[in-house]
Amino acid sequence: MAAVSPTTSTLNAAGTGAAAVSGAIDNQMIASNFTTFLQLLTTQLKNQNPLDPLDTNQFTQQLVQFAQVEQQMRSNEQLASLVSLEKSAQATTALAYVGSTVVVDGATAPLANSSAKWSLNVSKPSTASITIKDSTGQTAYTGTYSVNPGNQNFVWDGRGNDGKLWPDGSYTMAASAVDANGQSVGISTEVQALVDSVDLTQDPPVLSVNGQNYTLDKIKRIVRSGA
């Protein structure tokens, strides 16, 4: 009567090791380990003691554990493929924005052809105090305006309070607002500008809008040319 082969302990070690395998092991190693596992299992079955056969539950558990690891590796492959496809889709979408006029949250807008445009948003009727400065921090214009709830455009013609025409370039708006009772009201600004370029080396890609970088989720609207 054949004695139980020493491969029993080897098989148990292989089963334990299989349960600890992580997704970091590559497919080639998984395939190699699985082949070795089957060879050890076959050898054990051939040499098991008929009076003390391999525990069926243990045998099944070992197979299930290894199958789970193999399935996890396949899932990881599919997830990696999905991530790659998503990155490719993001890059394609980002490239499509180049040359388009978009609206983003911000305070710096370009002055070109005597026109710079911002959008203001308040929650209730208010009086807004506007200050516009050039890229060096010099004040170009100040003014006070009545604003209504919701979005409304503010267009500056490039002229200062003294009538001086300021040169084209980037200008930054600072805005504050108060209601009829003189209580402070939250006011936000948006800018409308051309997407100059896209940096695909960033993850996710970033768009350059008037010298500032924005991810795709920061784009609030796309404006038709001439609008």
C-alpha positions in Angstrom: 0.0 0.0 0.0 1.6 3.3 -1.1 2.5 5.8 1.6 1.3 9.3 1.4 3.7 11.3 -0.8 5.6 14.2 0.7 4.0 16.3 -2.1 1.0 16.7 0.3 2.9 19.3 2.3 4.1 20.9 -0.9 0.6 21.1 -2.2 -0.6 22.7 1.0 2.1 25.3 0.7 1.2 26.0 -2.9 -2.5 26.4 -1.9 -1.6 28.8 0.9 0.7 30.7 -1.4 -2.0 31.0 -4.0 -4.4 32.5 -1.5 -1.9 35.3 -0.8 -1.1 36.1 -4.4 -2.0 39.7 -5.2 -2.8 41.6 -8.3 0.7 42.8 -8.6 1.9 39.4 -9.9 1.9 39.4 -13.7 -0.1 37.0 -15.9 2.9 35.0 -16.9 3.7 34.1 -13.3 0.1 33.3 -12.6 0.0 30.9 -15.6 3.2 29.3 -14.4 2.0 28.9 -10.9 -1.3 27.5 -12.0 0.5 24.8 -14.1 2.7 23.9 -11.2 -0.4 23.7 -9.0 -2.1 21.3 -11.3 1.0 19.1 -11.5 1.3 18.9 -7.8 -2.4 18.2 -7.4 -2.2 15.4 -10.0 0.8 13.9 -8.3 -0.9 14.0 -4.9 -4.0 12.3 -6.3 -1.9 9.5 -7.7 -0.1 8.9 -4.5 -2.7 9.5 -1.9 -3.4 6.8 0.7 -6.7 5.1 -0.3 -7.4 4.6 3.5 -6.9 8.3 4.1 -7.8 10.2 0.9 -7.4 13.9 0.4 -10.1 15.9 2.2 -12.7 16.9 -0.4 -13.3 20.3 1.2 -9.6 21.1 1.3 -9.2 20.1 -2.3 -12.2 22.2 -3.4 -11.0 25.2 -1.3 -7.6 25.1 -3.0 -9.1 25.1 -6.5 -11.5 28.0 -5.6 -8.7 30.1 -4.1 -6.5 29.8 -7.2 -9.4 30.4 -9.5 -10.3 33.6 -7.6 -6.8 34.9 -8.0 -6.8 34.1 -11.7 -10.2 35.9 -12.1 -8.8 38.9 -10.2 -5.9 39.2 -12.6 -8.3 39.2 -15.5 -10.4 41.9 -13.8 -7.3 44.0 -13.3 -6.4 43.6 -17.0 -9.9 44.8 -18.0 -9.7 47.7 -15.6 -6.3 48.8 -16.9 -7.8 48.7 -20.5 -10.7 50.9 -19.4 -8.4 53.4 -17.7 -6.3 53.5 -20.9 -9.4 54.1 -23.0 -10.7 56.8 -20.6 -7.3 58.7 -20.8 -7.4 58.5 -24.6 -11.0 59.8 -24.6 -10.0 62.7 -22.3 -7.1 63.6 -24.6 -9.3 63.6 -27.6 -11.9 65.8 -25.9 -9.3 68.2 -24.7 -7.8 68.6 -28.1 -11.3 69.5 -29.5 -11.4 72.6 -27.2 -8.3 74.2 -28.7 -9.4 77.3 -30.6 -12.9 77.4 -28.9 -14.2 80.2 -26.7 -15.1 78.9 -23.3 -16.4 80.3 -20.0 -14.7 79.3 -16.7 -14.7 80.5 -13.1 -12.1 83.2 -12.8 -11.3 86.9 -12.6 -8.6 87.4 -15.3 -9.9 88.2 -18.8 -8.2 89.3 -22.0 -8.7 92.9 -23.4 -8.7 92.8 -27.2 -10.2 95.2 -29.7 -11.3 97.5 -26.8 -13.4 94.8 -25.1 -13.0 92.5 -22.1 -15.9 90.5 -20.8 -16.8 89.0 -17.5 -19.9 87.4 -16.1 -21.1 88.3 -12.6 -23.4 86.2 -10.4 -25.2 87.2 -7.2 -28.1 85.6 -5.3 -30.2 88.8 -4.9 -30.4 92.4 -6.1 -27.2 94.1 -5.1 -24.8 97.0 -5.7 -21.5 95.7 -7.0 -18.2 97.6 -6.7 -15.8 96.7 -9.6 -12.1 97.3 -9.7 -10.1 96.3 -12.8 -6.3 96.0 -12.7 -3.7 95.3 -15.4 -1.1 92.5 -15.2 1.3 94.8 -13.1 -1.4 95.4 -10.5 -2.1 99.0 -11.6 -5.7 100.0 -11.3 -7.2 100.6 -14.7 -10.9 101.2 -13.8 -13.3 101.3 -10.9 -17.1 101.6 -10.9 -20.3 100.8 -9.1 -23.2 99.0 -10.7 -26.6 97.6 -9.9 -26.7 93.8 -10.5 -29.6 91.4 -10.6 -29.8 87.8 -9.3 -28.3 85.3 -11.6 -25.7 85.6 -14.4 -25.1 88.9 -16.2 -22.4 90.0 -18.5 -20.0 92.9 -17.7 -18.2 94.3 -20.7 -15.3 96.8 -20.2 -14.4 98.9 -23.2 -10.8 99.2 -22.1 -11.1 102.9 -21.0 -10.1 104.0 -17.6 -12.0 106.5 -15.4 -10.0 109.3 -17.0 -11.0 108.1 -20.5 -7.5 106.7 -21.2 -7.5 103.7 -23.5 -5.6 100.8 -22.0 -3.5 98.5 -24.1 -4.6 95.0 -25.0 -3.6 92.4 -22.4 -4.8 90.5 -19.4 -6.9 92.3 -16.8 -8.1 91.1 -13.4 -11.4 92.1 -11.9 -12.1 92.3 -8.1 -15.8 92.5 -7.3 -17.7 92.9 -4.0 -21.4 93.5 -3.5 -23.9 94.7 -0.8 -27.7 94.5 -0.7 -30.1 97.3 -0.1 -29.4 97.1 3.7 -25.7 97.4 3.2 -25.1 93.7 4.0 -22.4 91.9 2.1 -23.6 89.6 -0.7 -21.5 86.8 -2.2 -20.6 87.6 -5.8 -18.7 85.3 -8.2 -17.0 86.1 -11.5 -16.6 84.1 -14.7 -14.4 84.8 -17.7 -14.8 84.1 -21.4 -11.7 83.5 -23.4 -10.1 81.4 -26.1 -8.5 78.0 -25.4 -4.9 78.6 -26.5 -3.5 75.1 -26.1 -3.8 71.8 -24.2 -1.1 70.0 -22.2 -1.6 66.2 -22.7 1.3 65.4 -20.4 -0.8 66.2 -17.4 -3.3 63.7 -16.0 -6.0 64.8 -16.6 -5.1 67.1 -19.5 -5.2 70.8 -18.8 -6.4 73.6 -21.1 -4.6 76.9 -21.2 -7.2 79.8 -21.1 -5.8 83.3 -21.1 -2.6 82.1 -19.5 -4.3 80.1 -16.8 -4.6 76.3 -16.7 -8.0 74.6 -16.3 -9.0 70.9 -16.3 -12.0 69.9 -18.5 -14.4 69.8 -15.5 -13.8 73.5 -15.0 -15.2 74.4 -18.4 -18.7 75.7 -17.7 -19.9 76.7 -21.2 -18.7 76.9 -24.8 -19.5 80.1 -26.6 -20.2 80.2 -30.3 -18.0 82.6 -32.2 -19.5 86.1 -32.4 -21.8 85.4 -29.5 
